[in-house]
Amino acid sequence: MGGEIAQLITMTLPTFLVAIAGFVLAGIFMPKARTAAILVLIASLLSLVHIAYMCLQQFVLIEMLYDDKISSDLFALISSGIYNGLYLIISALMLGAAFSGRHQPVTNAPQNPAINTNAAPHRGGLVLTLGLLGVLLFAPVGIVAWILGSKDLAAMRQGNMDNSGEGMTLAGKVLGILATVMFIVGILVVIAAVAIVATSYRGF
């Protein structure tokens, strides 16, 4: 039982981190970008639903499969359907949040031509996209999002870069940090698994 719980924690930890980051980002952007924040909030809630299903699968469905209460084909159909469905919906919501309101004109903030006339254009869209790719597809990309986000935010604070993309840059940096943590956790899990397997072989 202890081994099953440890395995479940290992499986659900990345999804849980994504959900927590989503709640944090939703809280940050709710006053400024309500639509994007709501989409991220829904995606985070679905991530928790994903974790709940993983627990259900581990402690209920697998036992039903072992007891021949459900067939292996039905088990595979349910698992793949729910996993793929939730993944596609969460990915679509995150991408929708990244690009929502991108074409809305900024009319409320008056521009002062004497300030930041030589500021470089922001790369908020790039940083956010890299952060999303790191979380959803390939975690090492998140390291790039973290580095670029930190560099660009510092440039914005110094007035050397257009600060209108500060929100997207911050979101991309947070996602990059999350992807990096997931990457490190994954490496540690692999090392631990290799060590356990090696110990088992030595036992023979």
C-alpha positions, 0 to 999 in steps of 0.5 A: 500500500505504501508503494502505491501511495508513493507511486501515486504522489510521484504521478500526481505531483507535476499536475498538482504543481501546474494547478497551484501555479494556475491558481496563483496566475489567475489571482495575479491577472484577475484584475487586469485580464479577467477572461484570461484569468478565468480560463486559467482558473478553469484549467487549474480546476480541471487539473485537480479533476485529473488528479482525482481521476488518477486516485480513482484509477489507482484505488478503484478501477485497477482493483476492479480490473484485477477482480475481473469486474471490468474488462481490460479493453473497457479500462483502457478506453476509460483511461485513455478517453479521460486522460486525453480529453482532460489534456486537450481541454486543459491545453486549449484553455491555457493557450486561449488564456495566453492569446485572449485579449491580444488584439484589444486596443489599449485606449485607457493609458495615455502615452507620454512620448518623452518616456521610454522613447528608446525602449525595446519592444517587449517579448511577453508573448514569446516568454509566455509561449515558452513557459506554456510549452515547458509546462505542457510539452517539454519541461527544459524549455521552461528554463529558457522562459525563466531566464528570458522572463527574469531578464526582460522584467529587469529591463522593464523595471529599468525603463529599457523595455516596453512594460506593457508586456509585463503581465505576460512576461511574469506569467511566462516566467512563473510557468518557466519556474514551474516547468523547471521544478517539474524537470528537476523532480522528474530527474530525481524520480528517474534517479531514484527508480534506477537506484531501486532497480539496481538495488533489486538486481543486487539482491538477486 
